[in-house]
């Protein structure tokens, strides 16, 4: 009997910590955390897809806007040509003094048309500035939103999706 007591040691311990450890081990073995991780990964993938869709929509809207704005200068040039023709006709008519109209009467009209021509020139300049700003925005968007390779399960990527 003394041999059995020498090889085995006994100790009195409270059972509550042991029971907690057993429950925790059952939870880990049960796979609850694996389900939670898979759910989190699925949510992250959905967020990445939504983010990519937003970026695609933004790029598409940017291109559409650039196309529309690029049409404006030709229309303004056309308008400027028409206004110049109109002004030259008015100048010719004011010099001839048709039907007793004096040059004093035509002067406010000629000044107003001159102001319209100046306004057209300023509009052309501002549209050129807008086009250059859009080019700069496009360059920045291309630098900021680089499409990362699609991650596979079990690997991580070192490239950030969005730089701030």
Buried (B, 14 or more C-beta within 10 A) or exposed (E): EEEEEEEEEEEEEEEEEEEEEEEEEEEEEEEEEEEEEEEEEEEEEEEBEEEBEEBEEEBEEBEEBBEEBEEBBEEBEEBBEEBEEEBEEBEEEBEEEEEEEEEEEBEEEBEEBEEBBEEBEEBBEEBBEBBEEBEEEBEEEEEEBEEEEEEEEEEEEEEEBEEE
